[in-house]
Amino acid sequence: MTEIVLMSDPKVAAVPVRECGERLVDVRSGSALLVDERKRQDSAGAFAHLREGVFDRLLKAQAQLPAGMRLLFVEGYRPPALQRQYFDEYAAQLRAERPEWAAERVRSAASRYVSPPEIAPHSAGAAVDLTLADDEGREIDMGTRMNASPEESAGACYTQADNISDEARCHRDILSTALSAAGLVNYPTEWWHWSYGDRYWALQTGVAVAPYGPREID
């Protein structure tokens, strides 16, 4: 497995942001995407919003999928306060399990699963958690459940993990091919997490400035 750049890496935070002001759109409005409500946290449905440019790329990716497969959207935008809550809770869990770890090691380990709030792609409306489904909306085997932690899955949540079935590997490859062709990048510790326009995307693609930064939803 190639070396993975984690969200906690200083190189990610060092990428400058020049906010372009592009709007957040609700992917449920006239969308061809299947939308799962499991990550709904508020009556306004913040989870179902994405930057318009990211949404357009998801539709292009879906058009590249084989017959009988569709993207199943689970979460897009995440308010900064909720991102902070998720990160702090997971970091606290790791500290309790590994009291000998220094603070920086806890932060690095936590970032495998939850991005540090100050650079979080979800809070920029730039990231999406998604999977594949069949025409009936049933999830396709991807090797782990979505949002499985590295501890729970014995590392099988990593996109290129070798402890999954050949069928699940094939499905991950189909998802990766379609999303990569549409311009999104994957966070390699989470097969379901893809983004465009944020700092991590900029670092991975060699773009000097990220157009999307963390924001509050209108």
C-alpha positions in Angstrom: 0.0 0.0 0.0 1.4 3.4 -1.0 2.1 6.0 1.7 -1.1 7.8 2.8 -1.2 11.5 3.5 -3.5 12.0 6.4 -5.8 15.0 6.9 -3.7 15.9 10.0 -0.5 16.3 7.8 0.7 19.9 8.0 0.9 19.9 4.2 -2.9 19.8 4.0 -3.4 22.8 6.3 -0.6 24.7 4.4 -2.7 24.8 1.2 -4.2 28.3 0.9 -7.9 28.8 0.3 -9.3 31.4 -2.0 -13.0 31.0 -1.4 -14.9 31.2 -4.7 -18.3 31.8 -3.1 -20.0 29.0 -5.1 -23.4 28.1 -3.6 -24.4 25.0 -1.7 -27.2 23.0 -3.4 -29.6 20.4 -2.1 -28.9 17.2 -3.9 -32.5 16.0 -3.2 -34.0 18.7 -5.5 -34.7 17.1 -8.8 -31.7 14.8 -8.4 -31.0 11.6 -10.1 -29.1 10.5 -7.0 -30.4 8.1 -4.5 -30.2 9.9 -1.1 -30.0 8.0 2.2 -31.3 9.9 5.3 -29.2 8.1 7.9 -26.9 11.1 8.5 -29.7 13.7 8.8 -29.1 15.8 11.9 -31.5 18.7 11.5 -34.8 19.6 10.0 -33.2 21.7 7.2 -31.3 18.6 6.0 -27.8 20.2 5.9 -26.3 16.8 5.2 -27.9 16.8 1.7 -26.1 19.9 0.5 -22.9 20.1 -1.6 -21.1 22.7 -3.6 -22.7 23.0 -7.0 -19.5 21.9 -8.7 -19.2 18.8 -6.6 -22.8 17.8 -7.3 -22.3 18.2 -11.0 -19.3 15.9 -10.9 -21.3 13.3 -9.0 -23.9 13.2 -11.7 -21.2 12.8 -14.3 -19.7 9.9 -12.3 -23.1 8.2 -12.0 -23.5 8.3 -15.8 -20.3 6.2 -16.0 -21.5 3.4 -13.8 -22.4 0.0 -15.2 -26.1 -0.8 -15.8 -27.8 -1.8 -12.6 -25.6 0.4 -10.3 -26.3 3.8 -8.9 -24.6 6.1 -6.4 -26.1 6.2 -3.0 -25.5 9.6 -1.3 -25.2 9.5 2.4 -23.6 12.7 3.6 -22.3 15.9 2.1 -22.1 19.2 4.0 -21.4 19.0 7.7 -21.6 22.1 9.9 -18.3 23.0 11.5 -19.7 22.5 15.1 -20.8 19.0 14.2 -17.4 18.2 12.6 -15.8 19.4 15.9 -18.1 17.1 17.9 -17.3 14.1 15.7 -13.5 14.7 15.9 -13.4 15.4 19.6 -15.5 12.3 20.4 -13.3 10.0 18.3 -10.1 11.5 19.7 -11.4 11.0 23.3 -12.2 7.3 22.4 -8.6 6.8 21.2 -7.1 8.5 24.3 -9.1 6.2 26.5 -7.9 3.1 24.6 -4.3 4.3 24.2 -3.5 6.4 27.3 0.3 6.1 26.4 -0.1 8.0 23.2 1.0 11.6 22.9 -1.5 14.3 21.9 -0.1 14.5 18.3 -0.3 10.8 17.8 -3.9 10.9 19.0 -4.6 13.7 16.5 -3.0 11.9 13.7 -4.8 8.6 14.4 -8.1 10.4 14.8 -7.7 12.0 11.4 -7.7 8.6 9.7 -11.5 8.6 10.4 -12.6 12.2 11.1 -10.9 15.2 9.6 -9.6 17.9 11.9 -12.3 20.6 12.0 -10.2 23.5 10.7 -9.6 21.8 7.4 -12.5 19.5 7.1 -13.7 19.0 3.5 -17.3 18.2 4.6 -17.5 21.6 6.3 -16.6 23.2 3.0 -19.4 21.4 1.2 -16.6 19.8 -0.9 -16.8 16.2 0.4 -19.3 13.4 0.0 -19.7 10.1 1.7 -21.4 7.6 -0.7 -21.6 4.0 -1.8 -23.0 1.9 -4.6 -26.6 0.6 -4.7 -28.5 -1.6 -7.2 -31.6 -0.3 -9.1 -33.8 -1.2 -6.1 -31.7 1.0 -3.8 -30.0 -1.9 -2.0 -26.4 -1.3 -0.9 -23.8 -3.3 -2.8 -21.1 -5.2 -0.9 -18.1 -2.9 -0.5 -16.2 -4.9 2.0 -17.2 -3.0 5.1 -20.2 -1.0 6.2 -19.9 2.7 5.5 -18.2 4.7 8.3 -16.5 1.6 9.7 -13.6 2.7 11.8 -10.0 1.4 11.3 -10.3 -0.4 14.6 -13.7 -2.0 14.0 -12.8 -3.1 10.4 -9.2 -4.2 11.1 -8.2 -1.7 8.4 -10.6 -3.0 5.8 -12.1 0.5 5.6 -8.9 1.6 3.8 -9.7 1.9 0.1 -6.9 -0.4 -1.0 -7.2 -2.9 1.9 -6.4 -6.4 1.0 -8.6 -8.1 3.6 -11.8 -7.8 1.6 -13.4 -10.2 -0.9 -12.7 -10.1 -4.6 -16.3 -9.0 -5.2 -16.0 -6.1 -2.8 -12.6 -5.1 -4.5 -14.3 -5.1 -7.9 -17.1 -2.8 -6.5 -14.6 -0.4 -5.0 -12.7 -0.3 -8.3 -15.9 0.6 -10.1 -16.7 3.4 -7.7 -13.2 4.7 -7.8 -13.0 4.7 -11.6 -16.2 6.6 -12.0 -15.5 9.2 -9.3 -11.8 9.7 -10.3 -12.8 10.3 -13.9 -15.2 13.0 -12.7 -12.3 14.8 -11.0 -12.9 13.8 -7.3 -10.2 12.4 -5.0 -10.5 9.7 -2.4 -9.4 9.9 1.2 -7.5 6.5 1.3 -8.5 5.5 4.8 -12.2 5.7 3.9 -13.3 4.1 0.7 -16.6 6.0 0.9 -15.1 9.6 1.2 -14.5 11.6 -2.0 -14.0 15.3 -2.5 -13.4 18.1 -4.9 -12.2 21.7 -4.4 -11.0 21.4 -0.8 -7.4 21.6 0.6 -6.9 17.8 0.5 -8.1 17.7 -3.1 -5.7 20.6 -4.0 -2.7 18.9 -2.4 -3.5 15.5 -4.1 -4.0 17.1 -7.6 -1.2 19.7 -7.4 -3.5 22.7 -7.5 -1.9 25.7 -5.7 -5.1 27.1 -4.2 -8.3 25.4 -3.0 -11.5 27.2 -4.1 -13.7 25.9 -1.3 -13.2 26.6 2.4 -15.2 25.8 5.6 -18.4 27.8 5.8 -21.8 27.9 7.5 -24.8 26.9 5.6 -27.2 29.8 4.7 
